[in-house]
Structure formats: C-alpha cells, structure tokens
Amino acid sequence: MMIEAAVKNSEQAFIDYKLFDAFRRDYVKPYIGSVLALIAGVAFMIMQQYIYAVIAAIFTVSFPLILRWLTVKGAKHMLKQNPDYTEMMAFYVFDTSRMHVSFSESGKRSSFNYVDLFCVYETSEVFYIYIQPTKCFILPKSKLTAGSPQQLSRLFSAVLLPRRKFIKR
C-alpha cells in the first residue's frame, strides 16, 4: 500500500498549525493563566476587593484572546523571516514502514521510520506529523494524491497507537 501527497506550503496552513500547537495539542497550558486569574478573582470577591476582582475577571477573559493574537502575530513574523516557506513544495510517500519526504526546490530528501516519529495528530482536515517536539510536517487531507485519509489514519493507528503516539483531535 502506497499513500502519496503533494503539498504547497501556505501562510494560512502555517498559522493554523501554530494555533493547533498552542491551543489544541495540549488543552491545559493555554488556559492556566485564565484559571489562576479566575481563582484570584473569586478570592478577591470573598475579601471584598472588588476592583482586583474585576481586573482578574478581565484577565480571565482576555488571556486566551491575547495568546491567540500573539500566536498569529508570531507565525506571521516567522513567515516574514523565511519567505521561501510558502513557495516550498513537499512530496510525501507513505509505505508500510517509512515516511519519505522530498522538497522540489532544494532537492532534499528525508525518510523517517514511523516508530521514530515523535507524534502524529489527526484533525478533521489535517495530519500534523511531528518528527521532534517542535518540528512538524503539515499534511492537509485534501492534498493526498494516492490513497485516502482513512488509509493513512489506519496506517498511523496500526504503527503508532500502541505507543500512544497517534492522537485524534
């Protein structure tokens, strides 16, 4: 079974990835600030320190929004630093034991054993294939040229699920 894909990187896909990485990959970290502010707000209400309670309430609501804004701004800044990213074309081939990736512009080729992947996340539209904790290939399901998203999902499930490295979000 061979599954193939051809992906031209895009600014929106990169921004979506950064938002996924910040908010959906780990549900706890982005909301810790809000939870702590909420606890502080309740404590201030009990102590009748209403101005501090209001400030804590504002922080509780605004923290995730500020984090989202900073994430998008940071992603756009990263793309300005590396303008070639959106021109890059990546070709993927998935066989029974390895993932092969090649890039048209540089001619660089890499292969990865599935068991060596850090983790793979599947959403309704994209596979995020982490080769390291901070390095990820973005593979939109719509870009598969041979095989189907269900076949790729079954392949990842068979190889990575026993190691808890395949997560559906």
C-alpha positions in Angstrom: 0.0 0.0 0.0 1.4 3.4 -1.0 -0.1 6.6 0.1 1.2 9.8 -1.6 0.7 13.5 -1.2 1.9 16.8 -2.8 1.7 19.9 -0.6 2.5 23.5 -1.4 3.0 25.3 1.9 0.7 28.2 2.7 0.6 31.0 5.2 -2.8 30.0 6.4 -1.8 26.4 6.9 1.2 27.5 9.0 -0.9 29.9 11.1 -3.5 27.1 11.6 -0.7 24.8 12.7 0.7 27.3 15.2 -2.8 27.8 16.7 -3.2 24.0 16.9 0.2 23.7 18.5 -0.7 26.4 21.1 -4.3 25.5 21.9 -5.4 22.0 20.8 -2.2 20.0 21.1 -2.3 20.5 24.9 -5.6 21.7 26.3 -4.2 22.7 29.7 -1.3 25.1 29.1 -3.1 27.9 27.2 -5.8 28.2 29.9 -3.6 28.0 33.1 -3.4 31.8 33.2 -7.2 32.2 32.9 -7.8 29.5 35.6 -5.4 31.2 38.0 -7.0 34.6 37.3 -10.4 33.1 38.0 -9.3 31.7 41.3 -7.7 35.0 42.2 -10.9 36.8 41.2 -13.0 34.6 43.5 -10.6 35.2 46.3 -10.8 38.9 45.8 -14.6 38.8 45.8 -14.5 36.9 49.1 -12.1 39.5 50.5 -14.4 42.3 49.1 -11.6 43.7 47.0 -13.9 44.4 44.1 -11.5 46.4 41.9 -9.0 43.5 41.9 -11.8 41.0 41.3 -12.8 43.0 38.1 -9.2 43.1 37.0 -8.9 39.3 37.5 -12.2 38.8 35.5 -10.9 40.9 32.6 -7.6 38.9 32.6 -9.6 35.6 32.8 -11.5 36.5 29.6 -8.7 38.3 27.7 -5.8 35.8 28.3 -6.8 33.2 25.7 -7.5 36.1 23.2 -4.2 37.7 23.8 -2.4 34.3 23.5 -4.2 33.7 20.2 -3.3 37.1 18.9 0.4 36.7 19.9 0.4 33.2 18.2 -0.9 34.6 14.9 1.5 37.6 15.1 4.4 35.3 15.8 3.6 32.9 13.0 3.4 35.8 10.5 6.7 37.1 11.8 8.3 33.7 11.3 7.0 33.6 7.7 8.5 37.1 7.0 11.8 35.8 8.3 11.6 32.8 6.0 9.7 33.9 2.8 10.7 30.8 0.9 8.4 28.7 3.1 5.3 29.5 1.2 7.0 28.7 -2.1 8.1 25.3 -1.0 6.5 22.1 -2.4 6.8 18.9 -0.4 6.1 15.4 -1.7 5.2 12.6 0.7 5.2 8.9 0.2 4.0 6.6 3.0 4.8 2.9 2.7 4.3 0.2 5.3 7.3 1.1 7.4 8.6 4.6 6.5 7.5 8.1 5.5 9.6 9.6 2.7 9.6 13.4 2.2 11.2 15.3 -0.6 11.3 19.0 -1.4 11.2 20.3 -5.0 13.2 23.5 -4.6 16.1 22.1 -2.6 16.0 18.5 -3.8 16.4 17.4 -0.2 15.0 14.0 0.7 14.4 12.5 4.1 13.0 9.3 5.4 11.5 8.5 8.8 10.6 5.2 10.4 7.2 5.5 11.8 8.4 4.3 15.2 10.9 7.2 15.3 8.2 9.8 14.8 7.6 11.9 17.9 3.8 12.0 17.5 1.0 12.3 14.9 -2.1 14.3 15.4 -5.1 13.9 13.2 -7.8 16.6 12.9 -10.8 16.6 10.6 -8.8 18.3 7.9 -5.1 17.8 8.6 -2.4 15.4 9.8 0.3 17.1 11.9 3.3 14.8 11.8 5.8 15.7 14.5 9.3 14.4 13.8 10.5 16.2 17.0 8.6 18.1 19.7 8.9 21.3 17.8 9.3 20.2 14.2 6.2 19.2 12.3 5.1 18.4 8.8 1.6 19.8 7.9 -0.3 17.4 5.7 -3.8 18.5 4.7 -6.0 15.5 3.9 -7.2 17.2 0.7 -3.6 17.0 -0.7 -3.4 13.2 -0.8 -2.8 12.2 -4.4 -2.8 8.4 -3.9 -4.6 6.6 -1.1 -7.2 8.1 1.2 -7.1 9.9 4.6 -8.8 6.8 6.1 -6.0 4.6 4.8 -3.3 6.9 6.3 -5.2 7.1 9.5 -5.3 3.3 9.7 -1.6 3.1 9.0 -0.7 5.6 11.7 -3.1 3.8 14.1 -1.5 0.4 13.5 2.0 1.6 14.0 1.7 4.5 16.4 -1.4 3.9 18.5 0.2 1.1 20.6 2.9 3.6 21.6 0.3 6.4 22.2 1.9 8.5 19.5 -1.2 8.8 17.4 -3.9 11.2 18.7 -7.1 12.3 17.0 -8.3 15.8 17.9 
